[in-house]
């Protein structure tokens, strides 16, 4: 992985940032020095432009349209965040005395129950090497405990939890080692929706209007190094878009995806993980490859303003080597 992070302060000391990230299988697949230079110059321009972008100044609760790599990042947070996760609970408690237990995060008791929208199916495909020409960098043939995973494991089918990913530490009779001690590898998320981008925007506006809102929110790919996003206000009146920065997506979990109003019929692959910070304050060193819809429209999300820390400097002496006039 190659990550280049840029950051700039405005006159009020507010920080804006952006990133260039490349994840490849071998170093020779990285961009050339000239191409990388051009990417960084473009990133610097984007950072400078952010200084003129207004901040989100009010809390929002309503429909949100997600597009681009943000879809994969949010599914990553939901499926493998700090709360409930699609990994089986392999914690072995002590025989006696006090011990930490993470049973609250266990999903075993939800197998056979609805956990996502009935339009959603989630599968693990650890051996899939590429998708539409995009290398899936997290694919593997055998996990680090020597278990051969199946080619495909259906985790959620039509919204119903069917299975969990497991290693060789089995703590319940219904668990089986299915070869995922190295991580999930490749996750494919499909839906029964087949909306165009135009249809999704129209649905966003209609849903916002039905809730009596003046606008809906759209999140395209944007810097999220610390979980802070840029969003677009989409006017209910005329469909115009206004870019705002410093938005914080709140309480993203399985319930967030219980009500999906639409999704693109086209899919894209993304390699997520490594140094990328996710939502809910969680981060992951485990890279995972995702195949997800290019866009997805959620009925309700909570979005709040985030006050970025400021680093304002006061200048007392402009140059210590020059005598100052009193």
N, C-alpha and C positions, 0 to 999 in steps of 0.2 A: 504494500500500500504506500502511496505517496500522498501526503496531505499538505497543502499550503494554506495557511490561515492569514488573513489580512484584517487589520483593525485600525480604526480612526476615531478621533474625538472631534466633536464640534466645539464651538466657542463656549457652550454651556457645560462642557466636560462630559457630555453623553457619548457613550461608546456605540459604534456601529461596526459590524463585521461581516465577513463573507469567507468562502472557502473554495478551493479547487481540490478535488479528490479523485485519485485513480487507483483502482484495485485491479491487479492483473495477475496472471499465473506465473510469468517469468519477467525479469527486469527488462529484457529486450522488447517487451510489449508496451512499455511506458512511452509516452509521447516524446518526440525529439525535443532538444533544448529550445529550438526556435518555436515549435508549436506550444510548448509549455510557457515560454515567455509571452506569447500572444494571449494565452488563457489568463495569465496573471495580470497582464495589462487590462484585459477586459474586466477581471475581477476588481481591480483598483477603480475603474470607472464606475462599476456598480456600487462600490462602497461610497465613493464621493456623492453619487446620486442619492444614496440613502439619507444623507444629511438633510436633504430638502423634503424628505417624506414625513408627513405628520404621524404622530403616535395614536394608537387606539386609546380613546379616552373614556370609554364606558364599557360596562359588562354587557355581555351578549348571551342570550340563550335562545337557540332556534336552529333552523336547518343550516348545514355546512356542506359545501361541495369541496372534496379533496381531489387534487389532480397531480399526476407526476410521481416522482419518488416519495413524496410525502405519504402516499397510500401505503407503500411498503414499510416506511418507518413507523407509521401508526399501528399497522398490523403487528409489527415486531414488538412494539410496546405492549399490545394487548395479549399476544400469545405467550410472550416470554418476559413480561415485566416483573415487578416486585410482588404483585399480588397473585391471583390465580394464574396458573400456567399449564400448558398442555404436556409438561413433563410430569411423570408420576411422582408421588411423594415417596422418597426413598430414605427418609429420616428414621434411624433406629434409636428409640428412646432407651435410656438407661433402665436397669432393673429396678432401682429404687432411688429416692432422693429427687432433688429438683433438676429439671432438665428443660432445655429449650425445645419447643415443638412448633412446627410450622403447618400443623393440620389445617389451619384456617385457609392456607393457600392451596390445599389439596383439591383436586377435581374428581377424585375417584367416585365420590358419592353423586356426581352429576352425569355419570355415564348413562346413556339412554334418555337424557333429558335435553330440552332445548337450551342452548347456550348462546346461539347466534340467530340472526334472521334465517327463516326457512329457505331463503333464496341462496344461502351461502354454503359452499362445500370447501373443506380444507383437507389437503392431502400432503403427506411427506413423501418426497420422491428423491431419496438420498443419492441415487446412482445416475440421475439425469445430469448430463454434462453441459448442455447448452440449450438455449431456447431462442428461436428466431435470430440466430447468429450471435447471441450474447453468451459468452462463457459463464457457466454457473460455478463460481470459484469454490463453493462450499461442498460440492459433491464428493462422495466417498464410497468405496466399495466394502470397507470393513471398519468397524469402530475400534477405538483404542483398547477395548477389552477383548478383542478377537471375535466379536459376534458379527455375523453376516446379516445385515438388515435386508428385509424384502425390498423389491423394486418399488413398491408403493404401499403406504399405510393410510387408510382413510381415518382421519381424526374427527372431523365433523362432516356429517352428511345431511344436507337439507336442514341445517341448523341444529341437528341433534348430535351430541357428543358420542362418538362410537369407540374411541380408543385413545390411549395416552402413549407418549414416547417414554421408553424405559431403558435403564442400564441393567447390570447384573445384580444390583442390590435390590432384592425383592422383599417387600415388607408386608404384602398381603397375598392371599391365596389366588386372587384373580389377576395378579400381575405376571407378566412374562417378559423375559429379556428379548427385546426386539431390535437391539443394535444401535442405540442412539446415545451412548455414553459420550460420544464426541460432539454431540449437538444435533440439531435437526437436519442439517445439510441443506436440503432444498424444500421450501414450502410453496405449494401451489394453492392459491385462493381463487375460486371461480364463483360466479353468481349466475342466476337465470335471467338477469336483466341484459338488455342489448340496446342501450340508449346511445345516441350520438351526443357530442359535446353541446350542440345547440339544444337538444331536448333536455339535457341535464340542467343547463342554465335556466331554461324555461320552467322546469320543475322546481328549481331552487326559488325562483321569483314567486311562483304560485304558492309554494309552501310558506314562504315568509309573509306573503300577503294574507293568507288564510289565518295566520297567527297575529295579524294586526301590526306587523313590523314594517318599518320604513325601508329596510334593506335586509338582504341575506349576506352570508359570508362565504367567501371562496378562498381556499388555501392552495396555492400552487407551490412548486418547489422553491424553497427559500432557505437561507442559512438557519440552522437549528442546532448550533454547536452546544448550546446550553438549554435546549428545549424552548427557545423563544422564536416565534415565527412572524413572518409578514403575511398579512391577509388583505383581501380585496373586499370592500363594501360594494355590493351589487344592488343598485337602486331598484326598488319595486316599481317606481314610477316610470322610468325610462330604460332600465337595464344598464345604465352607465356604471363604470367601475372606478373605485378610488382606492389606491394603495395606501395601507397603513402598516406601521411597524410596531414591534413590542407587544405582540399578542401571545397569551399563554393559554394553551388548550388544557382544560381542567378535567380531572377524573375520567381519563380515557381508560375503559375496561371492556369486558365482554358485553355489558349492558349497552354500551354505546352502539354496538353493532346488532342490537336486537331489532331495530327499526331502520331499514334501508329503503329509501324512496326511489333509488335508481342506481345504475352503474353502467359503465361503458361496456360495449360488447367486444372491445379489443383489449389485449393484454400485453404487458411488458415485463421484462426481467430486470431485477435490481439486486446488486450485492450489497448487503447492509451489515454493519457491525464494525469490529475493530475499534477505532477511536471515536466512532460516532456516538454522541450523546443522544438519548432518546427522550421519551416523555416521562411524566410522573417522577422525575428526578432519578430515573434509573439509567444505567449505562451498561454496555455489554462488550466484553473482549472477544466474544464468540461471533465470528462472522457467519451469516446465514444468507442464502440466496432465496429470493422471492419472485414468484410469478403472480402478478396481481392485475386487476382491472386498471386501465389507465386513469379512470376517474370513478369516484363513488360518492353518492349523495346520502348523507345521514340526516335523519329526521330532527335530531336534537343533539347539540353539543354546547357545553359551557365554555365560553371564551372570555378571559379577563385581561385587562391591561396589566402589563408588567413594567415596573419602574426600574429601568436599567441603572445600575450604580454609576455614579458620576465621578470623574477624576479631574476636577477643576484645579488648575495650578495658579498660584499667585506669584507674580514675579516681583522680587524685591530688588535684585541687582541684575541688570541686563547683561553685564559682562564684568566679572570680578577682576579682570586685568586692567580695566579702565577706571580712572578716578571719577567718582560720581559727584555731580553737582548737588550741593545741599539746598 
